[in-house]
Amino acid sequence: MLRGFNASSPGIVKTVSRNRPLSGARTRKGFRLDIQGVRGFALVLVLACHAEIPGFAGGFVGLDVFYVLSGFLITGLILTELDRRGDVSISRFYARRAKRLLPLAVTVLAFVVVVSAVLYSPLQNQKVSGDVLSAALYVVNWHFIAESVDYFAFHNELISPVQHYWSLSVEEQFYLLWPLTLGVGAGLARWRGWSMRRTIALLVVPVGVASLIYSVGFTPEHTRAAYFSTLTRMWELAMGGVLALALPAGLNLPRRVSALLAGAGLATLVLTTVLFTGATPYPGWRALLPTLATVAIIVAGTAAAVSGPISLLSRAPMQYLGKISYAWYLWHWPILVFAGVLWNLSRIDFVLVTLASWGPAALTHHTIEERFRHSRSLGRRPKRALALGATCTLAAVFLAIGLQESNPPVPTASPELARGAMAIGPRNPHLQRVDALRPNPVSAASDKGALWDDGCVLLHDETESPPCVYGAKNSPKTVVAFGDSHTLQWFAPLIKLANQRHWRLIGLVRAGCVVGDVQYERACDVWRRNSMRRIVTEERPDMIVISDSTGGRYQIVRNGQRLDRRRSEPFLIAGFARTLRKLKRNGARVVVIRDQPLAPFEPPDCVSQNLHQLSKCTFIGRRKRWHSYDFFGAKRVPGVKLIDPIQILCPRHRCPSVMGRVLVYRNTYHMSATFARTLTPWLGRQLPEP
């Protein structure tokens, strides 16, 4: 997002009013060197954050700096045009944006497509192509929200090489609406004879206030979505716009006041960089700190006498960083991501790779960004610039489609051939190559079964499971499946057994919530209490089937402190045993299905790339002792039936990703519902009669 009005050009850092006198922080043409320097300072914060330099975990606040600068500069230039012409030329406005931003943006997208085609599996490239397509159409931030992407999960999942384009999408959406809003305000002012700036302020201030209120309320409960959302970020851009409207023409602050404001602003940016982390709910109210700091620095730059902090921002190194910020920001992220695919990067490697990304950034800044920005023919002919922008967008779209089409889909096996676990035995060893699979690796992630498809799995802040009943709904025999998403993966065979054995089957499942009686997260703890009350007082089942994730997710809270996974284990064991005892007191049979081992790779990705060498997608399945609270907790409660699926999932501790032409796993830690259904006969032999 490192673009103000044009993040790389000092030419756009003009004063808001052409009548304001020059100061030491401006060139003779009125360019704000201090603002260019702030941009360079913000670039350092963001790059250092992504390079994982200690002390810069909160460097993402640099993005907030750019949002305020963008709002300030874009509003100032539109106001200047309104003062001169009396209206806003929308075509010229978008033509300037197109020639300055899009040629370089599509160049980086082309680089991403080419390198992804070489490095990634066919399935991964399906994902990357969708990301590139969304980035080309400036909606990638909403695309990431729909996919529940965690911006800070660099080491936990396939990170998108165009994830940083989310902020460009937010700005482009802002650019789409803002000049229209200001133009409407100016027209209304002329019609009513009102002050133009006050009329515009009456339109934009409520927008900013509403966005801020929404951001403060939405962020704590939906942190992942809030980070990417245009609705939670609009107020930051609006803040810069309101500053451009409100800053008096000819303002000349005393040097001491300028030094105080700029110094406090820079100190606040440094402080938030040090104190904030990836675990900080953001943006919300916390984003007020870097945004107000940026406002203070902008105001400080109006002083005629240059103070120390403003002088620092006006120095040549900061000016260069500000000038190259757009190009360097666009290049550093995909290069970091691809380097992480090729090598196991150390902390110093992250820094070196980030510095190395300056090379293509500097090259394309001069050969592409500056060339199109200074093009006289495009400047004189807005239609040509608009055509250039449309061509860039279409080129990126075709690149995304080409990446998708270059990876032919894996054929889907017929239900008759896809026998899964039922096809394995002494005379039917695991297949070493397949030509078709079920589910298809492309759709494996969504192969979760009926309970998920019917909306019966709780997410986010939901705490009350709906009345989801399957099998023989009027049967006197009731079975409850209770747990997190690892109970969900066993629900597919449980439905088949319920139909065969005439059970009334109920699913009480909430993703990411431990069933043990521990303090974990508020919504999870409330859901667990609600579910326990429903089981004990309403359903009174004959049998309860529980399966829980024992991996690294569950870190409990003890005495107000969140423990790491290893220190949480004893409390998880004790809490799990407490839950089992409460359920046993109700007279039900209690069954615990042990958690399966975690795959060290994404099985659908591996299989899609190795259809004829499936042995490459077999992993060693051994559990860590301190990831076994389900086993040790169940052993503490007499009468609890413990079922271990490792004997069929990982014979002799070797876990294949494909059995009987069926994809065993939909991701690293969950079985596909299609494969789980093939375990029905085996599970039926393990379960007691309710």
N, C-alpha and C positions, 0 to 999 in steps of 0.2 A: 504493500500500500504506500510505498515511499514515493508518493507523488503529492505535492501540494497542488498547485494549479498545473505546474509541470515540474516535477521534483528535481529535474536535472538542470534546469536552466536558471541562471541568475537573472535573466531578462524578465521573468515573471514576478520577481520579488519587488514590485513597485509599491510606492506609498499608496494608501487608500485614497488620499486626496492629492490631486496634482498641484494644489495651492500650498501644501505644507512646505516649509523651508527645509533646505538641505541640512543634514547633520554629518558628523564624522563617521557615522555608521551607514552612510548612503553614498553611492557614486553620484557623479554630476547628472546622470540621467534619472536619479531618484530611486535607484534599486536598493532594497533593504538588505544590506550585507548581513545584518544580525539574524534575519530570518533564514537566509541561506545557511548561516552557521548553525542555527538551531536544528535545521534539517540534518546537517552533518552530524551533530551531536546525537540526535535521535537514531540515526543510522548505526552509529557505534553501539548504542544500547541494544538494538535489535540483533545485530550481527553477533555481539558478545553473548547474548542470551542463547541464540541458536548454536553457537560454538561451545556452549556449556562451560564457559569460563566461570570459575567460582566467584560468587558475589554478584553475578549478573542474571540470576534466575528470573528476576522481575523486569528484565530488559524489554519485555513486550510492551511496556508503557510507552516505548518510542512510537508505537503505532498510534496511540492516543494523541501524541504530539503532532503527528502528521495529519490526523483528522482535523484538529483545531486549525492548523496552518491552511489546510485545504479550504475549510469553510471561510476563513478570513480572507484568503487571497481571491478565491472565486467570487465571493460577494463584493469585494473591493473593486475588482475589474468590471463586474456587471454594473455596479453603481457608477463607475467612471463612464461607461458606455451610455448609461441612462442620462447622466449629466450632459454628455456631449450631443447625443442623438435624440434623446427623448424616448427611445424604446430600445429593445434588445433584439439583435439579429440572431435568432435561434440557429439558423443555418451556419452562420459564421462561427458561432460559439461551438457547435458540434464539430465543425470542420477543424478548428484549432485543436480540439481534444483528439480527434482522429489522427491527425498527422504527427502529433507530439507523442502519443502514447501507444498506438496500435502497432506500428511496424516493429518496434522492439518486442512488444508483448507476444506477437505471433512468431517472431524469430525464436524466442525461448520455448514456446509451445512446440515448434517444429523440432527443436533439439530434444525436448522431452519425449516426443513420439519416437524419434529415431533410436535413441538410447534405450527406451523401454522395450522396443521391439527386439533388441539384442539381449537385454539382461533378464527380462521377466518371462514368466510362464504364460501360456495362452490365457489362462484364467485370470492372472494378474493384469494382463493387458486389456482384458475386457473391462476391468475396473478403471484402469488408467484412461482408457478411451472415453469412458463416461465422465471422468473428471475433466479431461481436456475439453470435451464438448461443452460441459457446463461452464468452464472457464472462458471459452470462446464466446459464449452467449451471456456472460456477466451475471450468472446466477449460481456460481459454484458455492457461495456461502450457504445458500438454501439447500443445495445438493448435499453438502457436508452435514447440515442439520438433519436432513432426512435419513442419513446413514449413521447418525449418532457418533460422528467422528470426535475424538478427543484431541484437541489441538496440541496438547502437551505429551501425548503418548508416543514419543519418538521411538522408544525401544520396545514397545509392546505390540505393535501391529504393523501391517504393511502401510507405511506412510505414503501419502500421495505426493509425487514430485511437483504437483501444482497446488499444494495446499495453501501456499502463501498468496495465491490469486484470490482468496476469499476477500481480502481487504480491497483489492482492485475492484471486485464486484460490488462491494458496498459503496465505494466512491462513484462507480459508474451509475449505480442506481440513484445516488445523490445528484450526480450531474444531470441525470435525466429529468429530475423534478425541480431542482432548485432554480434554474433560470426561468422556467415557466412560472414558478411561484412569485419570483421577484418581478417578472413582467406583468403579472396580474395585479400585484400590489401597486406598481407604477401607474398602470392604466386606471385603477380605481381612484388613485390620488388625483390624477388629472381630471377625471369625471366629477369627483366631489369637491375639487379644489382644496384638497388636504395636503399636508406635508408628505412628500414622497417617502422619506425615511421612516417617519412615524407610521405611515400606513403599511409599509412593508414589515415593520417590526410587529404590528398587530397580527400579521399573518404568520410570521416565522417563530415568534416567541412561544405561542401556545404549542406549536409543533415540537419545539425543543423541550419544553416543560413536560409535555405528555410522554415523550420518549424517555426522559430521565426518570420519571415516576415509574414507567413500565420497566425500565432497566433495573431499578432498585428492587422492585417487587419480584421480577421474574428470575433474576440471576441466582439467588440462593437456592432455589428449588430446581432450576434447570441450567446448571452451570455450563454444560457442554454446548447446548443450543444458544445460550445467551452470548457466549463468546463470539459466535459467527453472525449473530442476527443483525440485520439492518435496523430493526426496530429498537434494539438496545444501544445502537451506536449513533443513530441519527442526531441525538442531542449534542454529541461531541462536535460534529460538523456544524450544527446550528449555533453552537456557542461561538465558534469562530466567525460565523456570519453576523451574529448579533454584535460582536465586538467591532466588526467593520462598520456596522450601522451606527454604533454608539460612540466610537472614538472621535473626539472633536477634531475638526480640521485645524491645523496650526498648533496642536498641543505640543508644548515644549517643557518637559519635566525637568526639574532641577537635577543636577548630576547625582547628588546624594540619594535622591528618591529613586532614580534610575538604577543606581548600584544596589540599593536595598531590594528593589523588585526583581531585578535580574538575578542577583545572588540567591535570593530566597527561592526563585523559580528553579534555578539549576540545582540547588541543594535538595529541593523536594523531588526532582527527577532522580537524583542519585539515591536518595533515601528510599523511594518506592522501588527502585531497581534492586536495592539490597534486601528490603523487607518482604516484597511480594515473591511468591513462588507459583509453580504450576498448580498447586493445591489451593491457591487463593481464589475464592469465588469472584469472577470478573466478567464484565465490567462493574455494573452496579454502582453503589455510592463510592467505592474505592477509586473509580476512574475520575472522580472529581479532583483528586490530588494532582495527577499529571496534567489534566486539562487546564485547571486553574493556574498551575505553574506555567504552562505555555502562554496563557493569557497575560500573566505578569511579565514574562519576558518580552512579548510583543509590545506591550505598553511601555516597558522600560526603554525600548529602542527608539521611542519618539523624542528622547532628550537630544538637545543640540550638542551638548558636551558629552563625549563618549566616556562612560564609566568603565571600570576594570572588566567586569563580566561581559559587557557588550564588545569591548575591544578584543577579548579572547575569542568571541564568536566570529569576529570580523577578520581574524587572521587567515592567511592563505591555506593552511591545512584544513581548517573547518570549511572554508569556501569550496575547496576541491571535493571534500566528502559530500557536501550538500549538492554540488553540481552532478556528481556521478551516482547519487543515492538511488535513483530509479533503476538504473542499469544494474548496479551491484545487488540491490535487493532482489531483482528478478532472477539473477543468475545464481546467487549463493545457495538458495534452498535446493533446487534440483541437483546441483553438484554435490551438496552434502548428502542428499538421499542416495544418489547413485554410488557415491564413495562408500556409504554404509552397506550397500548391497555387495560390493566387491571385496571389501576388507572389514575386519573387525577393528573399528576405530578406537583408539585410545583418546584420552582427554586432549593431549597435545595434537593428535591427528585432526580432531575437530577444528582446532584453531588453524592449523596449517591448511586444511582444505578450504576453510572460509577465506583465508588470505589468498589462496590460489585462485579462487573464483573472481578476484579482481581482474585477472587477465582477460577473460572473455567480456567482462563488464566494461573495461576500459576500451577494448577494441570495438565493441558494438555501440558504445556510447558515441564514439567519434564517427564511425562509418554508417550507422543507421539512425540513431536517435537525433544527433545534431544535424545530420544531412537533411532529414525530412523536416525537422523543426525550422530550419533556416531556408527551406525551399521557397524561392520567390514566386514561382509559378503556382504552387499550391496555396501560397498566401494570397495571391491576387484572384485565384479562382476557387472559391469555397466548394463548388460542385466537384472539382477534381479531388479535393481533400476528402470530401464525403465518399466519393467513389473509392478512394484509396482505403478508407476505413472499412467500407463494405467488403472490399476485396480481401483485406486482412482477416476479417471475421469469417468470410466464406472459406478462406484457405485453412484456417484453424479448424473449422467444422469438418472439412473434407479430410484433413489429417487425422482427426479423431475417428472418423468413419473408416478410413483406410487402415488404421491400427486395429480396429475391431475386425474388419474383414480379412486381414492378413493372418488371422488365427482361426482356422476352420473349427467349428464346434465339434465336440466329441459326440458321436451318435448315442442315442438313448436306447438301452437294452429293453427288450420286451419283458413284461411281467413274467412270462413263462420261463425265460432264460435267467432272470434276476432272482436267484434263489437264496442268495446271501448265506447266512450261517447254516441253513438246511442243506447246502450243497457240499459242506466240508465233512470229511471223514477219512478213515484210513485209506480208502480206495479213491478218494477225491481230494487230492492235495490242493493247496492254494494255487490259483492261477498265477503265472508269471507274465502273462500278456493278455490284454483284452482289446477288442475292437469296439465295444459298446459298454455303457455303464448305466446304472440306475441307482440313485438319481444322477442326472447329468451334473458334472462338476460346476457348470455355470450357475445352476439353480440350487446347488446343494445347501447354500447358506439359509435358504428359506424352507428347507425340508424339515419342519419342526413338528408336524402332526396336527391332529384335529383340535387339541386343547388350545394351541396357539392360534390356529386359523379362526377359531370361534371367539377369540378375544377373551379367553378365560385365564390368561397368564398376566399377572399384574406387573406393572412397570412404574418407574419414576416415583411419584409420591402417593400412589394408590395403596390403600390399606385394608380394603374390604373385598374379599373374593366373591365373585358373582355366583349364583346358584347353577353351576354347570354340572349336569347329571348325564351319565352315559350308561350304556348297557341296558339291562332290564330295569326300567325306571320304577316299576312297582314291586320289585323283588323285596322280600323280607331280609335278604342278605346284603349288607352295605359294606363297601370297601372304599376307603379314603386314601388317595395318593397325596402326600403332604411333603412339601420341600421347595427347593429352588429349581433352577433350570435343569438340574441333573435328575430331578423327579420327572420333569417334562419329557426327557428323552426315553423314559420307561413307560410313559403313558400309552404309546402306540400299542405295545403288546398287551398292556393291561386292558385296553378297550376290547381287543380280540378275545381275551380270556373272559371278560365280563359278559360278552355276548354268548360265548360258548357255555359258560357255567351259570348264567342267569344271575349275575351280581348287579347290584345298583352301585355304579362307580361314580365317585365325586373327586374332582381335582381341585386341590387348594395349593396353588403354585404361585410363587412370586420370585421373579428373576433377581439374583444377587442378594438373597436374604437367607441367613443361616437359621435353621429351626431350633438350634440349641438355645437354652435359657441364659442368654448373655446380653450385655449391652453392646450394640453394634451401631445401628443408625436408627434415628427416630422412626421413620416410616416403616422400616423392617420390624422394629420391636413392637410397634402398634399392630402391624399385620399379624405377627406371630401370636400376640395375645388374642386378637379377634378370632384367628383360626383355631386356637386351642379351645376357646370358649364355644365355638360352633361345633367342634368335634365332640367335646365332652357333654354339652348340654342339649344340642339340637340333633346332631346326626347319630350319635352313639353307635359307631360302626362296629362291625364284627372283626374287621381287619384293617390295619393301617400300614401302608407301604411308604417308606421314607428313603430318599436318596439325597445326599447333599454334596456339594463341591467341597473338597478338602484342600484345594490348591492355595495359592498365596493371597487370594482376595480378602479373606475374612481376618481382619485385624480389629480386635475388640477394644472397647474403651474401659479402662480401669482407673478409678479414682481421678476421673477427668482427663486422663492421658490415653492416647491411642497407642497400643502396643504393636510391635512388629509381629510378623506372622509366627516366628519361632516362640516368642514369649506369650503369644496368645493361645498356643496349643493346650497347655494344661487347663485353662479356663474353658476352652471350647470342648474338651473332653468332659469336664464336670457339667457344663451347661447342657451338652447333648444328652448325658445320662439323666439329668433332671427332667428334661422333656420326655424321654422314654418312660421314666417311672410314672409321670403324671398320666401318660396315655395308657400304661399298663393297669393303673388303678381303676380305669374305666371298664375293665373286663375285656378289652379287645386284644386280638393277636397283633403283635407288633413285629414288623419285618423291616430290616435295614438292608438295602442293596448297596454294597460298597462302591465307592467312587473308583473310576477307572484311571489309568495313568494318563498323563498329559503328553501329547505328541510334541516333539521338538520342532515341528514344521507344520505348515498348513496342508493337511492331506489332500484336499481337492486340488490345490495348486500343483503339488508334487505329482499326483496321478495324471492330471491333464498334460503334464510335460513328459511323463514316462509311461505311456500306455503299454509299451512293449518291453519295459524293464521295471516291472512293479516291485521288484526286490529293493529298488532304491527308495521306495516309500514304506519300507518296514522299519519299525523302530523298536528299541529295547524298552520294555515296559516294567519298570521297577518303581515302587512307591517309596517316597521318603518316610522314614519312621515318624517324623514330626509333621507329616501331612496325612495323618491317619486317625483323626479324632473320632470318625465314625466307627472304626473298628474298636478302639479302646473304650469309647463311651458305651457301645452296645455290650461289650464284655462285662461292664459293671452292673448290668441290669439282667437278672436271671429271667429266662423265658423269652428273651428277644431272639428272633430268628435272624441270623446273619447270612446273607447270600453274597458270594464273591464272583463277579463275572469275569475275572481275569483269566480263569481257566479256559474260557471260550474266546475271549477277545485277544488274549496274548498267550497262546500255547507255548510252553517252554520259554516264557518271557519275551517272545518275539511277536510284535503286534503288526499285522498286515493292515494296509489301508483299504484293500479290496478283498472281499470274500464273495465267491459265487456270483461274480459280475455286479455286485452291489458295493457302492461306496460306503465304507463303515462309518466314517466321520464327516460331519458337515463343517467342522472347524477343528482346531487343535484339541478341544476339550469337550465336544459333544458328539454323540452318535447321531447319524441321520435317522429320521423316523422310518424311512424305508428299510434300513438294515435292522433297526430295533424290532420291527414287526416280524422279521424272520427268526427272531429269538423267542417267539411266543411258545413253541413247544418246550424249549429248554426252561424258560421262566416258569411255565406251568408245572414242570416237574419239581422245581425248587420251592414254590410257594405252598404253604400249608392250606388246608381247607378252612375257610372262615367259620 
